[in-house]
Amino acid sequence: MELPQFSFQPKSNSFLTENDFEKIKAVFKTVSLSTPKNTPFQKGGTTTGIRYLKSFLEERVANYSRHISKPELGRHSCDRISPYIAWEISPFDK
């Protein structure tokens, strides 16, 4: 199924108005970035990123070199901060 093309013609040297944003928003599906409580995935956010970094430096770093290549043990030994770095939510900001 082919969706109708969205036509948007911004004026040069001008900012988008609130009305422009509403028109754009009406065409696209809004994606929720919230993380359900019962998810098997890591939670997002800077606070959680900082918590993972601290727990790695205080606890998991001791077994990092021995367990990082072992899938059954790696979850409890790796730093787990890659998603925060990839999404530019730096645990180093605070």
C-alpha positions in Angstrom: 0.0 0.0 0.0 1.4 3.4 -1.0 0.8 6.3 1.4 0.1 9.7 0.1 3.2 11.9 -0.1 3.4 14.7 2.5 4.0 18.0 0.9 5.9 20.5 3.0 7.3 23.7 1.5 9.1 25.7 4.1 9.9 29.3 3.4 13.6 30.1 3.1 15.1 32.2 6.0 12.2 31.5 8.3 11.5 29.3 11.3 8.8 26.6 11.4 5.7 27.8 13.2 3.7 25.8 15.7 1.1 25.2 13.0 3.8 23.7 10.7 4.8 21.3 13.5 1.2 20.3 14.0 0.8 19.5 10.3 4.0 17.4 10.3 3.0 15.6 13.5 -0.4 14.7 12.1 1.2 12.9 9.2 3.7 10.8 11.1 3.1 8.2 13.8 4.5 9.3 17.2 6.7 6.6 18.7 6.8 6.2 22.5 10.2 6.3 24.0 9.1 5.1 27.4 10.4 1.7 28.6 7.8 -0.7 30.1 8.6 -1.8 33.7 8.6 -5.5 32.7 11.0 -5.2 29.7 14.0 -7.5 29.4 15.9 -4.5 28.0 17.9 -1.9 29.9 16.1 1.2 30.9 17.0 4.5 29.2 18.1 7.9 30.6 21.2 9.6 31.9 20.4 8.6 35.5 20.3 4.9 34.6 23.5 5.3 32.5 25.3 6.7 35.5 24.0 3.9 37.7 25.3 1.3 35.3 28.7 3.0 35.0 29.0 3.3 38.8 28.0 -0.3 39.4 30.5 -1.4 36.8 33.4 0.5 38.3 32.5 -0.6 41.9 31.6 -4.2 41.3 31.6 -5.8 37.8 35.1 -4.6 36.7 36.7 -7.2 38.9 35.5 -10.0 36.6 35.4 -8.1 33.3 38.5 -9.6 31.7 37.6 -13.2 32.6 33.9 -13.1 31.8 33.5 -10.7 28.9 33.7 -13.4 26.2 31.4 -15.8 28.1 27.7 -15.1 27.2 26.3 -16.7 30.3 28.6 -14.5 32.6 29.2 -11.4 30.5 25.9 -9.8 31.5 27.1 -9.7 35.1 30.6 -8.5 34.2 30.4 -6.1 31.2 30.0 -2.3 31.6 26.5 -2.1 29.9 27.0 1.6 29.0 27.2 1.2 25.2 23.6 2.1 24.6 24.0 5.3 26.6 27.1 6.3 24.6 25.5 5.3 21.3 22.4 7.5 22.0 24.7 10.3 23.4 23.3 10.0 26.9 26.7 10.2 28.5 27.1 8.9 32.0 30.2 11.2 32.2 28.1 14.4 32.0 27.4 14.5 35.7 
